Each structure stands twice: as C-alpha cells, then as structure tokens.
Amino acid sequence: MAEINLLESLPKIQRNLDKRSLSSREDKLIAKQFGREFFDGPREQGYGGYRYDGRWRSVARRLKEHYGLSEQSRVLDVGCAKGFLLHDLKEEVPGISVAGIDVSAYAIGEAMDSIRPFVQVADARALPFPDRSFDLVLSINTIHNLELQDLFKSLLEIERVSRAHKFIVVDAYQTEEERERILKWNLTAETHMYCKDWEKAFLEVGYQGDYFWFTP
C-alpha cells in the first residue's frame, strides 16, 4: 500500500470554488442522481459537459509503466463514467482486456463506442465479477460518494476482484483550508476525511492497494 500520484499529468484546472459553493441543495440532490444533469447539464449540478479530450492518455501511459500492464493484463475501472480512461488504456496497450462499471445508467448509455461492449451499470458495493479477476482495479473520485460503511464494502470488493494491483483516488485534505475547498466544491461526496484518517480506514478494512487524494 502506497500513496502515489499517478494523475500528475492531468491538466491543472482553475476551479471557481466560490461560484460552486452557490449550488443549491436542490442542485446537489440532482447531482447525486448521476444522470444527464450531472454529466452534461449546468456546471452548478456537475461537470457542465463531460466530453472526451484525450487528457487521460498520459494517465493510461503512467499506469502502464507503473503497473507493467501488457496485452495479457485485465483492468477494471470502478466508476468508469463514459469510459474515457478505459478507451485510452486500450489505445496505449493494444490487446489489453478492460471492464468498467458505473452506477449511472446515463453514463453507460453515453459510453464511447470503443468501450460500450465492456461496461455496465453496477454497484461498487457488489462488483459483478469473480474473485481475483483483474490485474489492476482502478477507482478514481468515485467511492467517496458512498457513506463510510458502504465505502468499506466497496474497498472489500475491490480487494476481492483484484489478483494484484489497486489504485484509488478519494476526496481528502491535510489542512483546514483544504477541507473548506472540498466543502465548497464537491456536490456528491458522502465521505471525505483528513488524509491520516483515510489511511487509518484503509488499514481497518484491510485495503492493500495504492491511493492518492483529490483536493480542488
């Protein structure tokens, strides 16, 4: 288990935290339905348009290098949305086997054509795969949308279906200022904690994979 930033190549985005903090309670309830509004509706309710732009290709390359992915590897993305990272993994590692799940029927229905056969609507707390099915299981900015006990279930499921590596990213903070930034920005997270508390939680539940933090 190691803290490692495998997303460092993603563009640095200047987020308007003050504007996002004006999102209403109704906006947040709509966002938590993870439907069209969250992905392709107004910014107050989510992404404001979730479109492929190639930014995940460098992350796919980093994952390939760090975990030694090859055409024999199998990778699962828990919270795959429209499948952008899976698409780029297939481009970066020809022949690799990929799978993705997301709670959003809208996102799966809008998945990239190259990925649609490999993704499905499913629950992170009950992954529809046999034990030890994947060489790498990813979950980026997803499982923190669950309450803590359900999040523990998802971590146990990630452990169960992995036969080797795991990498997750969750909302976290090290200072009170970072905590305030998350409270302003996030519409959907049910669990966010100090980094040290996340690490204690990982040990408590028996998560043995790699991890990193998202702070806007």
Stockholm file with secondary structure:
# STOCKHOLM 1.0

chainA/1-216         MAEINLLESLPKIQRNLDKRSLSSREDKLIAKQFGREFFDGPREQGYGGYRYDGRWRSVARRLKEHYGLSEQSRVLDVGCAKGFLLHDLKEEVPGISVAGIDVSAYAIGEAMDSIRPFVQVADARALPFPDRSFDLVLSINTIHNLELQDLFKSLLEIERVSRAHKFIVVDAYQTEEERERILKWNLTAETHMYCKDWEKAFLEVGYQGDYFWFTP
#=GR chainA/1-216 SS CCBCCSCTTSCCCCCCHHHHTTCCHHHHHHHTTTSHHHHHSCGGGSCSCCCCCSTTHHHHHHHHHHHTCCTTCEEEEETCTTCHHHHHHHHHSTTCEEEEEESCHHHHHTCCTTTGGGEEECCTTSCSSCTTCEEEEEEESCGGGSCHHHHHHHHHHHHHHEEEEEEEEEEEESSHHHHHHHHHHCSSCSCCEEHHHHHHHHHHHTCCSEEEEECC
#=GC SS_cons         CCBCCSCTTSCCCCCCHHHHTTCCHHHHHHHTTTSHHHHHSCGGGSCSCCCCCSTTHHHHHHHHHHHTCCTTCEEEEETCTTCHHHHHHHHHSTTCEEEEEESCHHHHHTCCTTTGGGEEECCTTSCSSCTTCEEEEEEESCGGGSCHHHHHHHHHHHHHHEEEEEEEEEEEESSHHHHHHHHHHCSSCSCCEEHHHHHHHHHHHTCCSEEEEECC
//
